[in-house]
């Protein structure tokens, strides 16, 4: 999956350093109210699926000097993900 490369205003729970990057979905946690709309006083509906997505660290940071096998797992809501 690829993380949307978007910078909307407001309360965003997707880190800037993973936007536009490709990762692998490791698992689904189920559907939850959308925290981005909850933060502005709305009901968070419709619920969004939350995924654990794994990224290779050397693909996130160009100067990463650790082992190529190092990875970072981040929880991301479905509306931030697109199929590659």
C-alpha positions in Angstrom: 0.0 0.0 0.0 1.0 3.6 -0.5 0.3 6.3 2.0 -1.4 9.4 0.5 1.0 12.2 -0.1 -1.4 14.9 1.2 -1.1 17.7 3.7 -4.6 18.7 4.7 -5.2 21.3 7.5 -6.3 20.1 10.9 -5.6 17.3 13.3 -3.8 14.6 11.2 -2.6 11.3 12.8 -0.4 10.2 9.8 3.3 11.2 10.2 4.7 13.4 7.5 7.7 11.1 7.0 5.6 8.2 5.7 3.4 10.2 3.3 4.0 9.1 -0.2 5.9 6.0 1.0 5.0 2.3 0.3 4.5 -0.2 3.0 3.1 -3.7 3.7 -0.1 -4.2 5.6 0.7 -6.6 8.4 -2.8 -6.8 10.0 -6.1 -5.1 10.6 -7.2 -3.9 14.0 -10.9 -3.4 13.0 -13.0 -0.2 12.4 -12.9 2.8 14.8 -14.4 6.3 14.7 -12.2 8.6 12.6 -9.9 10.5 15.0 -9.4 13.3 12.5 -13.1 14.2 12.6 -13.5 13.4 16.4 -10.8 16.0 17.0 -13.0 18.7 15.6 -16.1 17.7 17.5 -17.8 15.5 15.0 -19.0 11.9 15.6 -16.1 10.2 13.7 -18.5 8.4 11.4 -18.3 6.5 9.3 -15.8 4.3 11.1 -12.5 3.7 9.4 -10.4 0.5 9.4 -7.1 0.8 11.3 -4.1 -1.1 9.9 -0.6 -1.9 11.0 1.7 -1.0 8.1 5.4 -2.0 7.9 8.0 0.3 6.2 11.6 -0.4 5.5 13.6 2.2 7.4 16.1 2.7 4.6 13.2 3.7 2.4 11.9 6.3 4.9 15.2 8.1 5.5 17.9 8.4 2.8 20.7 8.6 5.3 19.6 5.5 7.3 22.8 3.6 8.1 21.3 0.5 9.9 20.7 -2.9 8.5 18.6 -3.1 5.3 16.2 -5.5 7.2 15.3 -2.8 9.8 11.6 -1.8 9.7 9.1 0.5 11.3 5.5 -0.5 12.0 2.9 2.3 12.1 -0.9 2.2 12.6 -2.6 4.0 9.8 -6.3 4.5 9.0 -7.7 3.2 5.7 -8.5 6.6 4.2 -4.7 7.4 4.1 -3.9 4.2 2.1 -4.1 3.5 -1.6 -3.2 0.3 -3.5 0.1 0.3 -5.4 
